[in-house]
């Protein structure tokens, strides 16, 4: 898999039909005819969708006589998972830091409902 694989994977999955095909293939291999069944499109249109998925590395079809089973390639899913988890961890760390700051701010509260600078009610020189 190359550097530009991830953008191609996400672009391929941006189409609802291709996303559905990948979801269906997660349950098991299928022939092109089986993949075409639920759609109102020609088998040629299904082949075009499969070509996009193949170019992105999401599916493969072994060489040989027809009918050939279309197979989901786990490496592309692993690549997406790694990318998503890396960014999820970064976001979760940001939220942990925010929670720590908020907890510290709550700890600075003196319990009288006031935060920050003293207001007029706290100034002994103000009647």
C-alpha positions as CSV (number, residue, x, y, z in Angstrom):
1,X,0.0,0.0,0.0
2,X,1.3,3.4,-0.9
3,X,1.1,6.9,0.6
4,X,-1.9,7.8,-1.5
5,X,-3.9,4.6,-0.6
6,X,-5.8,6.1,2.3
7,X,-7.3,9.0,0.3
8,X,-8.3,6.5,-2.4
9,X,-9.9,4.2,0.2
10,X,-11.9,7.0,1.8
11,X,-12.9,8.4,-1.7
12,X,-14.0,4.9,-2.8
13,X,-16.1,4.5,0.3
14,X,-17.7,7.9,-0.1
15,X,-20.1,6.4,-2.6
16,X,-23.1,4.7,-0.9
17,X,-23.2,1.8,-3.3
18,X,-19.5,1.0,-2.8
19,X,-19.9,1.4,0.9
20,X,-22.7,-1.1,0.9
21,X,-20.8,-3.5,-1.2
22,X,-17.9,-3.5,1.3
23,X,-20.3,-4.0,4.1
24,X,-21.9,-7.0,2.3
25,X,-18.4,-8.4,1.5
26,X,-17.6,-8.2,5.2
27,X,-20.0,-11.1,5.7
28,X,-18.2,-13.2,3.0
29,X,-17.0,-13.4,-0.5
30,X,-19.5,-12.9,-3.3
31,X,-19.6,-13.1,-7.1
32,X,-20.3,-10.0,-9.2
33,X,-23.8,-11.3,-10.0
34,X,-24.4,-11.7,-6.2
35,X,-23.2,-8.2,-5.5
36,X,-25.4,-6.8,-8.3
37,X,-28.6,-8.4,-7.1
38,X,-29.9,-5.7,-4.7
39,X,-29.1,-2.8,-7.1
40,X,-31.0,-1.4,-10.0
41,X,-28.0,-1.2,-12.2
42,X,-26.3,-3.3,-14.9
43,X,-23.6,-5.8,-14.2
44,X,-21.3,-3.4,-16.1
45,X,-22.0,-0.6,-13.6
46,X,-21.2,-3.0,-10.8
47,X,-17.9,-3.8,-12.5
48,X,-17.1,0.0,-12.6
49,X,-17.8,0.2,-8.8
50,X,-15.6,-2.9,-8.2
51,X,-12.8,-1.3,-10.3
52,X,-12.8,1.7,-8.0
53,X,-12.8,-0.6,-4.9
54,X,-10.0,-2.6,-6.4
55,X,-7.9,0.4,-7.3
56,X,-8.2,1.5,-3.7
57,X,-7.1,-1.9,-2.5
58,X,-10.4,-2.7,-0.7
59,X,-11.3,-5.7,-2.8
60,X,-9.7,-8.3,-5.0
61,X,-10.8,-10.8,-7.6
62,X,-8.6,-13.8,-8.3
63,X,-7.6,-14.3,-11.9
64,X,-9.3,-17.2,-13.6
65,X,-12.5,-18.2,-15.3
66,X,-15.9,-16.5,-14.4
67,X,-17.6,-16.5,-12.0
68,X,-14.9,-15.3,-9.6
69,X,-15.5,-14.4,-6.0
70,X,-14.9,-10.8,-5.0
71,X,-12.9,-10.7,-1.7
72,X,-12.6,-8.0,0.8
73,X,-9.0,-7.0,1.6
74,X,-8.4,-6.5,5.3
75,X,-5.2,-4.5,4.7
76,X,-7.1,-1.5,3.5
77,X,-9.4,-1.8,6.5
78,X,-6.4,-2.1,8.8
79,X,-4.9,1.1,7.3
80,X,-8.2,3.0,7.9
81,X,-8.4,1.6,11.5
82,X,-4.8,2.7,12.2
83,X,-5.5,6.2,10.9
84,X,-8.8,6.5,12.8
85,X,-7.3,5.2,16.1
86,X,-4.3,7.5,15.9
87,X,-6.6,10.5,15.6
88,X,-9.1,9.2,18.1
89,X,-6.2,9.0,20.7
90,X,-5.2,12.5,19.9
91,X,-8.7,13.8,20.4
92,X,-9.2,11.8,23.6
93,X,-6.0,13.3,24.9
94,X,-7.2,16.8,24.2
95,X,-10.4,16.0,26.1
96,X,-8.5,14.6,29.0
97,X,-6.4,17.8,29.2
98,X,-9.6,19.9,29.0
99,X,-11.2,17.8,31.8
100,X,-8.1,18.4,33.9
101,X,-8.2,22.2,33.3
102,X,-12.0,22.3,34.1
103,X,-11.4,20.2,37.3
104,X,-8.6,22.6,38.3
105,X,-10.9,25.6,37.7
106,X,-13.6,24.0,39.9
107,X,-11.0,23.4,42.6
108,X,-10.1,27.1,42.5
109,X,-13.8,28.0,43.2
110,X,-14.0,29.3,46.8
111,X,-17.4,27.8,47.3
112,X,-19.1,31.2,47.4
113,X,-20.3,31.1,43.8
114,X,-17.7,33.7,42.7
115,X,-14.8,33.1,40.4
116,X,-12.0,35.3,39.3
117,X,-11.7,39.0,40.5
118,X,-13.6,40.3,43.4
119,X,-16.8,42.2,42.5
120,X,-18.4,45.2,44.2
121,X,-20.0,43.0,46.9
122,X,-16.5,41.8,47.9
123,X,-14.9,45.2,48.1
124,X,-15.0,46.5,51.7
125,X,-14.8,50.2,50.5
126,X,-18.0,49.9,48.5
127,X,-21.2,50.6,50.6
